[in-house]
Amino acid sequence: MKKTLLLILIVVLNITVCFAQTTVSKKIQPNIIVFLVDDMGLMDTSVPFITDNKGEAVSQPLNSWYHTPNMETLAAKGTRFSQFYAQSVCSPTRASLLTGQNATRHHTTTWIKPDENNRGEFGPKQWNWQGLTSSSVTFPLLLQSEGYKTIHIGKGHFGPLDSEGADPKNIGFDVNIAGAAWGRPKSYYGRDHYGNHPKYKKVHEPLTHDIPHLEAHYDNDVFLTQALTLEANKQITEATSEQKPFLLYMSHYAVHAPFDNDPRFAKRYPNRGKSKQAQAYATLVEGMDKSLGDITAKLEELGIAENTLILFLGDNGGDAPLGKNDEIASAAPLKGRKGTSWEGGMRAPLIVAWAKIDPTSAIQQKLPISQNKINTQIATVLDIYPTILSAASVKNPQAQVIDGVNLAEQLSGQINVLRENSFLMHFPHEHRHSYFTSYRLEDWKIIYNYLPKVKTKHRKNHVKRYQLYNLKNDPTESKDLASSQPKELIRMMKSMMAELENQNAQFPIDKYGRTLKPILPTPST
């Protein structure tokens, strides 16, 4: 009898082990590519993102200037977002992207200067200048723990010199090529060693902006965008040969200044009344698009395109050199550009698609994505983290507060009725626009200025403390309703203040060191 029971127990255990092994082997783990473009605004592409009141794409004048056929192909395969929000400058977006937390919460609220704390004269003293650390919970770290090979190519800018975040390997990446503490190169040209050439040491920062790990391309006519793409495709090939799912964080330095002309595409942009810098910028855009096409082609060649999810996005509003006026320029007809509180400062492109459509794929059935669709509901950079974790069947640690929402429902062509259509952009520092909070909630947007009478390097005149816009009726932020809609102004201010408190915001200080929290309007203000 005992032998019989023992035999039954062994059989049951074997079945349990086999079942567990089968369950693990069937865990869906797509390859994931986050294709991040620096300073790429909503209009820096031939793909139209702006829609009419029916949700149909409306091509803008700048869309006809740029040539991005691979973005067009990706958009046809998937869903793009007309109201995708990021932070107005890079480091806050990059920290938010990797953690799912708003900059207001993680306190990296402006771009990180590699060698100096750049909080600004009135910025919060305890802001998170160190950026991400080895203890930060990031999606590459979580995917790494689940068997993914995690690859970082290109711009890091997660922390200053000598910090943990200066090396992407400390925050969850197995491989780092070209990532460091800074956010731009000194040159895009291989013959210039991408700015690492001795001739640059005489006129540029001696310790910063040196792009590492690309010595193999020195003294060749290999543009930086192309060099990063070649390195990315090597890593994709290696991960495939290892039979590992991979995360590729493809973070281009383009299209950030310096606006070096990519000679591969210069002939396409003859003088059409635009400056040489604007023409060079257009070549940077097309070079980035060529990179997207080259990587997609490699996926096809290796037979893994059906299993690869691509998330294409910009990190803040555009900064195209199309004029010095911050109100128009690179995001027209939207108002503003990178570093401003207006829509053009924080609206960026987002396209999500499978690299190759296969309706029979179990991986694609788990995350169905509508093809050639524009989703007009608000989406934010905070949503990338939960979307990637869900796609990879990876759980978020219970202790990690996230401010984003899984985009799966919106990607399937639906409206997510449960999400709050809001975005808090808190910037208690000095830049093109200084010491402000902007808050989008449904159709309304408020901009609050903490030091409206203080002049800064970029602001020579006083500004209004309160600005209020109805973006449904006035997407170009042309009509300030703060005076004519006092009840709506107070409602939006209360909502903004509650969200700031919820996310443990840090605030500017005045010249006496006093904390400047938002104040509700009164008849006198």
Secondary structure, 3 states (H helix, E strand, C coil): CHHHHHHHHHHHHHHHHHHHHHHHHCCCCCEEEEEEECCCCCCCCCCCCCECCCCCECCCHHHHCCCCHHHHHHHHHCEEECCEECCCCHHHHHHHHHHCCCHHHHCCCCCCCCCCCCCCCCCCCCCCCCCCCCCCCCHHHHHHHCCCEEEEEECCCCCCCCCHHHCHHHHCCCEEECCCCCCCCCCCCHHHHHHCCHHHHCCCCCCCCCCCCCHHHCCCCCCHHHHHHHHHHHHHHHHHHCCCCEEEEEEECCCCCCCCCCCCCHHHCCCCCCCHHHHHHHHHHHHHHHHHHHHHHHHHHHCCHHHEEEEEEECCCCCCCCCCCCCCHHHCCCCCCCCCCCHHHHECCEEEEECCCCCCCHHHHHCCCCCCEEECCCEEHHHHHHHHHHHCCCCCCCCCCCCCCCCHHHHCCCCCCCCCCEEEEEECCCCCCCCEEEEEECCEEEEEECCCCCCCCCCCCCCCCEEEEECCCCCCCCCCCCCCCHHHHHHHHHHHHHHHHHCCCCCCECCCCCECCCCCCCCCC
